[in-house]
Amino acid sequence: MNKILLVLTGGTIGSTAKNGIIRANDTNCRVLALYREAYGNDTDFEVVNPLNILSENLDKSHWETLVRFITQQKLEKYCGIIVTHGSDTLSYTSAFLGAALQHLPVPVILTAADYVPDDPRSNALQNLRACVTLLQNVRQGVFTVWKNSGDTACSVFIAERIQEADRFFDRFSSPDGEPYGYIENDSLRLCSSAAVCRSVQQKSPLYNGRLSLDKNVLMIRPYPSLNYKSIAVDENTGAVLHLTYHSATAKTDGDNSALTLLRHCREAGIPMYLAAFKPQCRSVYETSDVLIKNGAIPLCNITDEAAYARVLIACNTGNQLAINSFILTLS
């Protein structure tokens, strides 16, 4: 196997615990030391450290740094890239890199850990080993690897099809009902949804040159009695992403609703997106219908994280290809 570029960004997988406090300490790369103890030195890693943060401190400037750093490498030197990350925002960075880097000629794989590498409960070593195995089985694309608690195998997700871990069991999931595949005993087993999962990937870049994310996307999650009048958009708001209830709905009654916000967005010339409608959708509730008829753009078959990433790219590059394939069309 050729050289692997190991990109460290911090997170639990790059942290140490002392006196009950976990701190990012990626310069030591403890997980790599454990990997070499377990599997020897046959795998050739080149280690770089462009970021060193706990992932809850992530913002879009870190994505700019990552994309710029990775795309400036001489990628022909590597068989692939592994990005270590914190688990809290893993699904968001997965979605963003999945959209921004899927055209690269080598695969990019993200992973994380549930406990610091030296903790015997940690999945860090298993996750890193699964990443190396995956690089032996894929030639292109962006993926995320994670061993869910209670599983014997590591799950492999298409990066844009992984959803944030739940708060009770720290398990990541896919809207497809299963991941792209599983890795166990250094072997990849694809799931029945693998072909469908890969269909979201495109090979053309979504930006030209340096990716600059100057405009913000305001993402809103609805809940009963949300005060829409308190939501402000300004000159730096490039778009509003309104997440919906599971039936792809949002409140439209009264003078304090999603419709109120939509009208405000229209006056300011700011697009508002609704996410997400089901791929088999043939009809919508009247609340959704009135929002769409008043200019809201419905997105279909997309995770919250991927919707955020793609709308962010679209409003900062003007490239509507980032979202066109996800816009719902009703016959």
Residue frames relative to the residue before (quaternion, step in Angstrom):
aa qw qx qy qz dx dy dz
M 1.0000 0.0000 0.0000 0.0000 0.00 0.00 0.00
N 0.4684 -0.6769 0.4941 0.2798 3.58 -1.00 0.83
K 0.7307 -0.4322 0.3096 0.4283 3.53 -1.34 0.06
I 0.2433 -0.7424 0.6095 0.1344 3.56 -1.16 0.77
L 0.2985 -0.7250 0.5904 0.1915 3.57 -0.92 0.91
L 0.1232 -0.7967 0.5910 0.0288 3.57 -0.53 1.22
V 0.1182 -0.8215 0.5578 0.0041 3.54 -0.34 1.33
L 0.1656 -0.8086 0.5615 0.0584 3.57 -0.45 1.24
T 0.0501 -0.8188 0.5717 0.0183 3.59 -0.89 0.89
G 0.6686 -0.4702 0.3141 0.4829 3.61 1.22 0.00
G 0.4606 0.6942 -0.4851 0.2659 3.55 -1.00 -0.85
T 0.7384 -0.4091 0.2944 0.4480 3.56 -1.32 0.05
I 0.6368 0.5425 -0.3301 0.4373 3.58 1.01 -0.77
G 0.7461 0.3231 -0.1929 0.5492 3.57 1.24 -0.42
S 0.5693 0.6137 -0.3593 0.4125 3.58 1.20 0.51
T 0.2461 -0.7108 0.6296 0.1944 3.49 -1.40 0.17
A 0.2935 -0.7397 0.5795 0.1759 3.56 -1.20 0.57
K 0.0960 0.7848 -0.6044 0.0979 3.56 -0.86 0.99
N 0.8447 -0.0047 -0.0473 0.5331 3.55 -0.80 1.06
G 0.7154 -0.4792 0.2461 0.4451 3.54 1.01 0.85
I 0.6514 0.4767 -0.3141 0.4998 3.61 1.27 0.12
I 0.2372 -0.7634 0.5883 0.1221 3.58 -0.90 0.99
R 0.0040 0.8039 -0.5927 0.0494 3.57 -0.77 1.08
A 0.5252 -0.6230 0.4810 0.3236 3.55 -1.10 0.77
N 0.0927 0.7876 -0.5960 0.1259 3.56 -0.83 1.06
D 0.0800 0.8815 -0.4628 0.0482 3.53 1.02 0.89
T 0.5410 0.6434 -0.4169 0.3458 3.60 1.13 -0.43
N 0.6427 0.5186 -0.3265 0.4598 3.60 1.19 -0.45
C 0.1235 -0.8387 0.5156 0.1244 3.58 1.21 -0.60
R 0.0094 -0.8537 0.5197 -0.0321 3.54 0.77 1.10
V 0.6259 0.5557 -0.3508 0.4200 3.59 1.00 -0.77
L 0.6420 0.5109 -0.3307 0.4663 3.60 1.06 -0.67
A 0.6183 0.5278 -0.3437 0.4700 3.58 1.04 -0.71
L 0.6545 0.4961 -0.3085 0.4800 3.60 0.97 -0.82
Y 0.6152 0.5459 -0.3424 0.4542 3.58 1.05 -0.75
R 0.6932 0.4709 -0.2855 0.4650 3.59 0.86 -0.90
E 0.6048 0.5383 -0.3540 0.4681 3.59 1.11 -0.60
A 0.7242 0.4476 -0.2389 0.4671 3.57 0.99 -0.86
Y 0.8365 0.2217 -0.0639 0.4970 3.58 0.89 -0.92
G 0.5554 -0.6225 0.3962 0.3834 3.59 1.23 0.06
N 0.6042 -0.5871 0.4271 0.3286 3.53 -1.37 -0.18
D 0.3344 0.7791 -0.4833 0.2180 3.60 1.19 0.35
T 0.6801 0.4486 -0.2887 0.5029 3.59 1.11 -0.62
D 0.2794 -0.7874 0.5363 0.1193 3.54 -0.72 1.15
F 0.0430 -0.8059 0.5900 -0.0227 3.56 -0.34 1.28
E 0.1358 -0.7112 0.6778 0.1280 3.52 -1.20 0.66
V 0.1900 -0.8336 0.5153 0.0595 3.58 -0.41 1.25
V 0.0144 0.7742 -0.6313 0.0436 3.56 -0.92 1.02
N 0.2058 -0.8059 0.5530 0.0474 3.56 -1.13 0.68
P 0.0131 0.8555 -0.5176 0.0098 3.63 0.52 1.11
L 0.7783 0.1529 -0.0935 0.6018 3.59 1.22 -0.44
N 0.0092 -0.7817 0.6228 0.0322 3.55 -1.22 0.42
I 0.3230 0.7471 -0.5011 0.2939 3.56 0.29 1.31
L 0.4488 -0.5582 0.5897 0.3731 3.50 -1.37 0.12
S 0.5131 -0.7322 0.3451 0.2856 3.55 -0.63 1.12
E 0.5341 0.5976 -0.4281 0.4176 3.61 1.18 -0.19
N 0.6559 0.4878 -0.3084 0.4866 3.60 1.26 -0.31
L 0.3943 0.7439 -0.4566 0.2875 3.58 1.29 0.12
D 0.0665 0.7509 -0.6570 -0.0131 3.55 -1.21 0.61
K 0.7367 -0.4625 0.2584 0.4203 3.56 -1.25 0.20
S 0.5506 0.5930 -0.4103 0.4206 3.62 1.17 -0.33
H 0.6189 0.5307 -0.3465 0.4640 3.59 1.11 -0.59
W 0.6176 0.5249 -0.3449 0.4734 3.59 1.11 -0.62
E 0.6074 0.5380 -0.3472 0.4702 3.57 1.04 -0.74
T 0.6565 0.5181 -0.3030 0.4569 3.56 0.93 -0.93
L 0.6802 0.4990 -0.2932 0.4499 3.58 0.87 -0.94
V 0.6740 0.4878 -0.2997 0.4668 3.57 0.84 -0.97
R 0.6522 0.5079 -0.3177 0.4645 3.58 0.91 -0.89
F 0.6707 0.5076 -0.3062 0.4459 3.59 0.86 -0.94
I 0.7035 0.4739 -0.2830 0.4476 3.59 0.77 -1.00
T 0.7070 0.4663 -0.2820 0.4507 3.60 0.84 -0.89
Q 0.6482 0.5117 -0.3294 0.4578 3.61 1.19 -0.31
Q 0.5307 0.6303 -0.4125 0.3885 3.60 1.26 -0.10
K 0.4709 -0.6155 0.5395 0.3292 3.55 -1.27 0.39
L 0.2109 -0.8613 0.4507 0.1030 3.52 0.30 1.35
E 0.5601 0.6101 -0.3949 0.3976 3.59 1.17 -0.41
K 0.5765 0.5979 -0.3705 0.4157 3.61 1.24 -0.29
Y 0.7702 0.3872 -0.1554 0.4824 3.57 1.17 -0.63
C 0.4150 -0.6599 0.5585 0.2835 3.52 -1.27 0.46
G 0.7955 -0.1557 0.0900 0.5787 3.57 1.25 -0.23
I 0.3734 -0.7061 0.5673 0.2004 3.51 -1.39 0.20
I 0.1146 -0.7574 0.6391 0.0694 3.56 -1.01 0.87
V 0.1311 -0.7833 0.6058 0.0479 3.58 -0.82 1.05
T 0.1870 -0.7665 0.6031 0.1171 3.60 -0.68 1.06
H 0.0524 -0.8235 0.5566 -0.0966 3.54 -0.88 1.04
G 0.5295 -0.5792 0.4950 0.3729 3.56 -1.29 0.15
S 0.5338 -0.6715 0.4173 0.3000 3.56 -1.07 0.71
D 0.5661 0.6374 -0.3996 0.3370 3.63 1.05 -0.62
T 0.8039 0.1749 -0.0874 0.5617 3.59 0.89 -0.87
L 0.2435 0.8041 -0.5078 0.1905 3.57 1.22 0.45
S 0.6816 0.4966 -0.3113 0.4381 3.60 0.84 -0.90
Y 0.6400 0.5225 -0.3301 0.4566 3.60 1.10 -0.63
T 0.6811 0.4530 -0.2949 0.4939 3.59 0.88 -0.88
S 0.5858 0.5598 -0.3684 0.4557 3.59 1.08 -0.65
A 0.6769 0.4908 -0.2939 0.4633 3.57 0.85 -0.97
F 0.6788 0.4952 -0.3064 0.4474 3.57 0.90 -0.90
L 0.6960 0.4418 -0.2863 0.4884 3.59 0.82 -0.92
G 0.5854 0.5772 -0.3670 0.4352 3.57 1.14 -0.59
A 0.6938 0.4461 -0.2659 0.4989 3.56 1.02 -0.81
A 0.7501 0.4535 -0.2245 0.4259 3.56 0.87 -0.99
L 0.8132 0.3041 -0.1182 0.4819 3.61 1.03 -0.74
Q 0.4402 0.7343 -0.4546 0.2457 3.60 1.17 0.01
H 0.6129 0.5538 -0.3517 0.4405 3.59 1.25 -0.21
L 0.4680 0.6971 -0.4475 0.3077 3.60 1.22 -0.19
P 0.5386 -0.6600 0.4196 0.3133 3.61 -1.08 0.63
V 0.7266 0.3199 -0.2304 0.5627 3.61 1.27 -0.09
P 0.5417 -0.6313 0.4325 0.3477 3.61 -1.09 0.55
V 0.2086 -0.7325 0.6368 0.1201 3.51 -1.29 0.63
I 0.0497 -0.8112 0.5825 -0.0137 3.59 -0.75 1.04
L 0.1872 -0.7772 0.5933 0.0942 3.56 -0.85 1.00
T 0.0700 0.7828 -0.6178 0.0254 3.54 -1.15 0.60
A 0.1685 -0.7695 0.6126 0.0647 3.54 -1.34 0.26
A 0.3041 -0.7360 0.5607 0.2268 3.57 -1.23 -0.39
D 0.4611 -0.6885 0.4894 0.2716 3.54 -1.18 0.61
Y 0.7655 0.1118 -0.0756 0.6291 3.57 1.23 -0.54
V 0.6398 -0.5035 0.3815 0.4377 3.60 -1.18 0.38
P 0.6643 -0.5722 0.2997 0.3762 3.61 -1.01 0.76
D 0.6938 0.4831 -0.2938 0.4460 3.61 0.98 -0.70
D 0.5379 0.5968 -0.4171 0.4249 3.59 1.22 -0.15
P 0.4718 -0.7037 0.4437 0.2922 3.65 -0.70 0.98
R 0.6315 0.5310 -0.3393 0.4517 3.60 1.19 -0.32
S 0.5180 0.7046 -0.3860 0.2936 3.58 1.24 -0.41
N 0.3171 -0.7268 0.5778 0.1931 3.56 -1.17 0.69
A 0.3225 0.7959 -0.4725 0.1980 3.61 1.29 0.11
L 0.7034 0.4652 -0.2795 0.4589 3.59 0.77 -1.01
Q 0.6508 0.5103 -0.3181 0.4635 3.60 0.95 -0.82
N 0.6518 0.5164 -0.3164 0.4564 3.56 0.99 -0.82
L 0.6687 0.4898 -0.3127 0.4639 3.58 0.90 -0.88
R 0.6409 0.5162 -0.3302 0.4623 3.60 0.95 -0.78
A 0.6446 0.5165 -0.3191 0.4646 3.58 1.01 -0.80
C 0.6081 0.5452 -0.3529 0.4565 3.60 1.07 -0.66
V 0.6521 0.5050 -0.3124 0.4713 3.58 0.94 -0.87
T 0.6405 0.5163 -0.3192 0.4704 3.59 0.99 -0.82
L 0.6537 0.5205 -0.3190 0.4472 3.58 0.92 -0.87
L 0.6338 0.5396 -0.3353 0.4412 3.59 1.00 -0.76
Q 0.6353 0.5179 -0.3272 0.4702 3.57 1.19 -0.41
N 0.7431 0.4199 -0.1970 0.4824 3.57 1.29 -0.31
V 0.7539 0.2931 -0.1960 0.5543 3.61 1.21 -0.17
R 0.3111 -0.7716 0.5334 0.1528 3.54 -1.15 0.63
Q 0.7949 0.0509 -0.0035 0.6045 3.58 1.20 -0.40
G 0.5963 0.5770 -0.4296 0.3564 3.54 -1.28 0.37
V 0.3495 -0.7045 0.5765 0.2219 3.54 -1.35 0.25
F 0.0304 -0.8152 0.5747 -0.0648 3.56 -0.73 1.14
T 0.2055 -0.7410 0.6200 0.1559 3.53 -1.34 0.28
V 0.1684 -0.7898 0.5872 0.0540 3.56 -0.90 1.01
W 0.1601 0.7754 -0.5952 0.1373 3.56 -0.94 0.94
K 0.2646 -0.7364 0.6001 0.1661 3.57 -1.00 0.85
N 0.2930 -0.7663 0.5511 0.1525 3.56 -0.48 1.21
S 0.5744 -0.5934 0.4326 0.3617 3.56 -1.07 0.72
G 0.7757 0.3125 -0.2558 0.4850 3.56 -0.96 0.92
D 0.6386 0.5090 -0.3290 0.4743 3.60 1.22 -0.30
T 0.3968 -0.6940 0.5397 0.2641 3.55 -1.18 0.51
A 0.7331 0.3711 -0.2063 0.5314 3.58 1.21 -0.53
C 0.4546 -0.6352 0.5438 0.3068 3.54 -1.30 0.39
S 0.3647 -0.7182 0.5500 0.2208 3.57 -0.94 0.87
V 0.1873 -0.7434 0.6329 0.1083 3.53 -1.16 0.77
F 0.0883 -0.8068 0.5842 0.0059 3.56 -0.65 1.16
I 0.4551 -0.5535 0.6007 0.3546 3.51 -1.26 0.46
A 0.5524 -0.6844 0.3510 0.3212 3.57 -0.69 1.09
E 0.7086 0.4331 -0.2673 0.4888 3.59 1.07 -0.62
R 0.6895 0.4525 -0.2808 0.4909 3.59 1.28 0.06
I 0.5316 0.5830 -0.4417 0.4271 3.57 1.12 0.59
Q 0.2204 -0.7828 0.5746 0.0922 3.55 -0.96 0.94
E 0.6804 -0.5218 0.3463 0.3806 3.54 -1.16 0.74
A 0.5330 -0.6389 0.4546 0.3179 3.56 -1.04 0.81
D 0.4945 -0.6414 0.4901 0.3223 3.56 -1.11 0.66
R 0.5581 -0.6609 0.4103 0.2889 3.55 -1.20 0.57
F 0.6481 0.5335 -0.3174 0.4413 3.59 1.24 -0.15
F 0.8259 0.1605 -0.0490 0.5383 3.58 0.88 -0.95
D 0.3905 -0.7494 0.4574 0.2770 3.61 1.32 0.02
R 0.4099 0.7068 -0.4730 0.3297 3.57 1.06 0.75
F 0.2958 -0.7264 0.5957 0.1732 3.55 -0.92 0.97
S 0.1025 -0.8023 0.5875 0.0266 3.56 -1.16 0.60
S 0.3414 -0.7041 0.5811 0.2239 3.53 -1.39 0.08
P 0.5147 -0.6398 0.4611 0.3362 3.62 -1.03 0.63
D 0.5981 0.5793 -0.3513 0.4280 3.58 1.27 -0.24
G 0.5682 -0.6226 0.3709 0.3897 3.58 1.29 -0.01
E 0.7748 0.0389 -0.0295 0.6303 3.55 1.28 -0.30
P 0.5467 -0.6171 0.4358 0.3611 3.61 -1.13 0.41
Y 0.7086 -0.4038 0.3513 0.4598 3.53 -1.34 -0.17
G 0.7714 -0.2234 0.1693 0.5712 3.54 1.05 -0.78
Y 0.3729 -0.6929 0.5663 0.2455 3.54 -1.38 -0.13
I 0.1768 -0.7504 0.6232 0.1315 3.54 -1.20 0.58
E 0.1479 0.7609 -0.6140 0.1492 3.52 -0.80 1.12
N 0.8320 0.0644 -0.0952 0.5428 3.56 -0.94 0.93
D 0.6436 -0.5700 0.2980 0.4147 3.56 0.97 1.00
S 0.6142 0.5129 -0.3566 0.4822 3.58 1.11 0.72
L 0.3179 -0.7481 0.5567 0.1715 3.57 -1.03 0.87
R 0.0606 -0.7695 0.6356 0.0154 3.54 -0.94 0.99
L 0.2952 -0.7772 0.5326 0.1584 3.57 -0.60 1.16
C 0.3958 -0.6991 0.5449 0.2403 3.56 -1.18 0.66
S 0.6833 -0.5019 0.3378 0.4088 3.56 -1.26 0.30
S 0.6867 0.4866 -0.2816 0.4608 3.59 1.15 -0.57
A 0.3574 0.7868 -0.4636 0.1957 3.61 1.26 -0.05
A 0.6761 0.4935 -0.3043 0.4546 3.58 0.85 -0.92
V 0.6461 0.5075 -0.3162 0.4743 3.58 1.02 -0.80
C 0.6330 0.5384 -0.3260 0.4507 3.57 0.98 -0.86
R 0.6993 0.4763 -0.2827 0.4519 3.58 0.84 -0.94
S 0.5648 0.6312 -0.3894 0.3620 3.58 1.15 -0.48
V 0.6082 0.5532 -0.3740 0.4291 3.62 1.16 -0.37
Q 0.6132 0.5706 -0.3543 0.4157 3.57 1.19 -0.35
Q 0.0989 -0.7742 0.6230 0.0527 3.54 -1.07 0.79
K 0.4489 -0.7331 0.4568 0.2287 3.53 -1.10 0.65
S 0.6228 0.5433 -0.3585 0.4341 3.63 1.18 -0.24
P 0.4966 -0.6658 0.4578 0.3171 3.62 -0.94 0.82
L 0.4011 -0.7305 0.5097 0.2136 3.56 -1.11 0.72
Y 0.7617 0.2150 -0.1574 0.5907 3.59 1.25 0.07
N 0.3170 -0.7255 0.5785 0.1964 3.54 -1.26 0.43
G 0.8338 0.1178 -0.1035 0.5293 3.55 -0.76 1.02
R 0.8142 -0.2275 0.1889 0.4996 3.55 -1.13 -0.73
L 0.3231 -0.7396 0.5611 0.1838 3.56 -0.92 0.94
S 0.0312 -0.8026 0.5946 -0.0365 3.57 -0.58 1.20
L 0.1527 -0.8220 0.5474 0.0355 3.57 -0.56 1.21
D 0.0398 0.8468 -0.5268 0.0617 3.57 0.58 1.16
K 0.7040 0.4400 -0.2580 0.4942 3.58 1.00 -0.80
N 0.3489 -0.7362 0.5479 0.1901 3.55 -1.15 0.72
V 0.2411 -0.7071 0.6362 0.1926 3.54 -1.30 0.41
L 0.2447 -0.7569 0.5922 0.1284 3.55 -0.81 1.05
M 0.0897 -0.8099 0.5794 0.0183 3.58 -0.49 1.18
I 0.1063 -0.8135 0.5716 -0.0104 3.55 -0.76 1.12
R 0.1604 -0.7604 0.6221 0.0949 3.54 -0.97 0.89
P 0.3701 -0.7683 0.4708 0.2260 3.63 -0.61 1.05
Y 0.0708 0.7448 -0.6632 0.0192 3.50 -1.32 0.47
P 0.6478 -0.5358 0.3480 0.4150 3.63 -1.10 0.52
S 0.8425 0.1397 -0.1654 0.4933 3.54 -1.03 1.01
L 0.2395 0.7516 -0.5626 0.2473 3.58 1.10 0.61
N 0.3133 -0.7525 0.5522 0.1748 3.60 -0.84 0.99
Y 0.2222 -0.8124 0.5293 0.1020 3.55 -0.04 1.30
K 0.6072 0.5778 -0.3590 0.4106 3.59 1.11 -0.57
S 0.6466 0.5192 -0.3226 0.4563 3.59 1.21 -0.38
I 0.5759 0.5932 -0.3706 0.4232 3.59 1.29 -0.17
A 0.1167 -0.8190 0.5614 0.0199 3.56 -0.63 1.14
V 0.1286 -0.7369 0.6565 0.0971 3.53 -1.15 0.71
D 0.1227 -0.8055 0.5776 0.0510 3.56 -1.05 0.74
E 0.7639 -0.3875 0.2498 0.4515 3.56 -1.31 -0.13
N 0.6731 0.4792 -0.3059 0.4730 3.62 1.19 -0.31
T 0.5334 0.6110 -0.4151 0.4122 3.58 1.28 0.03
G 0.2060 -0.8079 0.5431 0.0995 3.55 -0.56 1.16
A 0.7862 -0.0745 0.0697 0.6095 3.57 1.18 -0.54
V 0.2818 -0.6996 0.6236 0.2055 3.51 -1.38 0.34
L 0.1333 -0.7641 0.6280 0.0631 3.55 -0.94 0.96
H 0.0913 -0.8000 0.5928 0.0166 3.56 -0.41 1.24
L 0.2766 -0.7408 0.5914 0.1579 3.55 -0.59 1.16
T 0.3044 -0.7688 0.5399 0.1572 3.56 -1.13 0.57
Y 0.5920 -0.4906 0.4708 0.4326 3.52 -1.36 0.06
H 0.7231 -0.4789 0.2645 0.4217 3.60 -1.22 0.33
S 0.6691 0.4724 -0.3013 0.4882 3.61 1.21 -0.43
A 0.4944 -0.6711 0.4032 0.3777 3.57 1.32 0.31
T 0.4958 0.6493 -0.4153 0.4001 3.56 0.98 0.89
A 0.0280 -0.7516 0.6572 0.0489 3.50 -1.41 0.24
K 0.6339 -0.5596 0.3781 0.3768 3.56 -1.19 0.49
T 0.0349 -0.8004 0.5984 0.0091 3.57 -0.99 0.90
D 0.5403 0.6282 -0.4072 0.3843 3.63 1.22 -0.14
G 0.8116 0.3014 -0.2150 0.4519 3.53 -1.19 0.64
D 0.6001 -0.5850 0.4220 0.3457 3.53 -1.36 0.00
N 0.6908 0.3701 -0.2773 0.5558 3.59 1.25 0.35
S 0.4042 0.7069 -0.4524 0.3637 3.55 0.40 1.30
A 0.7130 -0.4057 0.3331 0.4649 3.54 -1.32 -0.09
L 0.6010 0.5566 -0.3526 0.4524 3.56 1.16 -0.59
T 0.5995 0.5528 -0.3439 0.4655 3.58 1.10 -0.69
L 0.6742 0.4859 -0.2839 0.4784 3.55 0.91 -0.97
L 0.6342 0.5424 -0.3306 0.4407 3.57 0.96 -0.86
R 0.6583 0.5026 -0.3110 0.4663 3.60 0.92 -0.85
H 0.6288 0.5208 -0.3280 0.4752 3.56 1.06 -0.75
C 0.6430 0.5194 -0.3140 0.4670 3.59 0.99 -0.83
R 0.6422 0.5251 -0.3238 0.4549 3.57 0.96 -0.86
E 0.6485 0.5208 -0.3143 0.4576 3.59 0.96 -0.84
A 0.7214 0.4223 -0.2339 0.4966 3.56 1.11 -0.75
G 0.4633 -0.6985 0.4315 0.3335 3.59 1.29 -0.05
I 0.4891 0.6507 -0.4232 0.3980 3.57 1.16 0.65
P 0.3835 -0.7272 0.5113 0.2503 3.64 -0.69 0.97
M 0.1508 -0.7654 0.6179 0.0982 3.55 -1.16 0.66
Y 0.1817 -0.7952 0.5763 0.0496 3.53 -0.80 1.13
L 0.2326 -0.7433 0.6112 0.1406 3.54 -1.22 0.64
A 0.0557 0.8028 -0.5898 0.0673 3.57 -0.79 1.01
A 0.7758 -0.3438 -0.4865 -0.2081 1.43 -1.74 1.77
F 0.4049 -0.6868 0.5561 0.2347 3.51 -1.25 0.67
K 0.5409 -0.6323 0.4502 0.3238 3.56 -1.15 0.60
P 0.5841 -0.6247 0.3815 0.3508 3.60 -0.99 0.74
Q 0.7045 0.4438 -0.2700 0.4835 3.60 1.11 -0.59
C 0.3368 0.7877 -0.4664 0.2204 3.59 1.30 0.20
R 0.0574 -0.8020 0.5945 0.0046 3.59 -0.79 1.07
S 0.7775 0.0921 -0.0685 0.6183 3.56 1.26 -0.33
V 0.2300 -0.7767 0.5743 0.1185 3.56 -1.19 0.54
Y 0.5874 -0.5514 0.4496 0.3858 3.56 -1.26 0.34
E 0.6393 -0.5600 0.3640 0.3811 3.56 -1.16 0.59
T 0.5946 0.5612 -0.3682 0.4427 3.58 1.12 -0.57
S 0.6622 0.4788 -0.2957 0.4947 3.57 0.99 -0.83
D 0.6279 0.5650 -0.3266 0.4241 3.55 1.00 -0.87
V 0.6847 0.4779 -0.2995 0.4616 3.59 0.88 -0.89
L 0.6283 0.5214 -0.3436 0.4641 3.59 1.06 -0.64
I 0.6611 0.4980 -0.3053 0.4709 3.57 0.95 -0.88
K 0.6738 0.4969 -0.3008 0.4567 3.58 0.92 -0.86
N 0.6972 0.4322 -0.2712 0.5036 3.57 1.20 -0.43
G 0.7399 -0.4833 0.2067 0.4197 3.56 1.22 0.42
A 0.4667 0.6523 -0.4717 0.3663 3.60 1.19 0.00
I 0.3197 -0.7557 0.5469 0.1661 3.56 -0.99 0.86
P 0.2420 -0.8087 0.5192 0.1339 3.62 -0.44 1.17
L 0.1824 -0.7711 0.6030 0.0927 3.56 -0.93 0.95
C 0.2075 -0.8116 0.5442 0.0456 3.53 -0.95 0.96
N 0.8640 0.1095 -0.0667 0.4869 3.56 -1.19 0.67
I 0.5588 0.5723 -0.3939 0.4528 3.55 0.87 0.97
T 0.4549 -0.6698 0.5063 0.2968 3.57 -1.03 0.71
D 0.6540 -0.4912 0.3854 0.4271 3.56 -1.26 0.31
E 0.6754 0.5116 -0.2951 0.4416 3.55 0.92 -0.96
A 0.6761 0.4801 -0.2983 0.4727 3.59 0.92 -0.87
A 0.6088 0.5364 -0.3545 0.4647 3.59 1.07 -0.69
Y 0.6519 0.5101 -0.3155 0.4641 3.57 0.91 -0.89
A 0.6767 0.5040 -0.2978 0.4465 3.58 0.84 -0.98
R 0.7220 0.4544 -0.2638 0.4502 3.56 0.81 -0.96
V 0.6267 0.5006 -0.3446 0.4877 3.60 1.03 -0.65
L 0.6200 0.5404 -0.3380 0.4575 3.60 1.03 -0.75
I 0.6655 0.4822 -0.3007 0.4839 3.59 0.93 -0.86
A 0.6675 0.5243 -0.3104 0.4280 3.57 0.88 -0.93
C 0.7299 0.4362 -0.2682 0.4528 3.59 0.80 -0.93
N 0.6913 0.4546 -0.2891 0.4815 3.59 1.21 -0.31
T 0.7476 0.3574 -0.2130 0.5177 3.59 1.19 -0.38
G 0.3955 -0.7109 0.4842 0.3220 3.56 1.18 -0.51
N 0.5307 0.6309 -0.3995 0.4010 3.58 1.29 0.08
Q 0.2305 -0.8153 0.5212 0.1028 3.56 -0.20 1.30
L 0.4620 0.6654 -0.4560 0.3686 3.59 1.26 -0.11
A 0.5496 0.6328 -0.3868 0.3845 3.57 1.18 -0.50
I 0.8163 0.2266 -0.0957 0.5226 3.58 1.05 -0.71
N 0.4684 0.7265 -0.4348 0.2524 3.60 1.16 -0.46
S 0.6997 0.4905 -0.2900 0.4309 3.58 0.86 -0.93
F 0.6953 0.4600 -0.2771 0.4778 3.60 1.24 -0.23
I 0.5005 0.6562 -0.4344 0.3607 3.61 1.24 -0.06
L 0.4226 -0.7253 0.4932 0.2284 3.56 -0.78 1.07
T 0.0705 -0.7574 0.6472 0.0500 3.54 -1.08 0.83
L 0.1776 -0.7890 0.5838 0.0712 3.54 -0.80 1.06
S 0.3724 -0.7287 0.5275 0.2281 3.56 -0.85 0.96
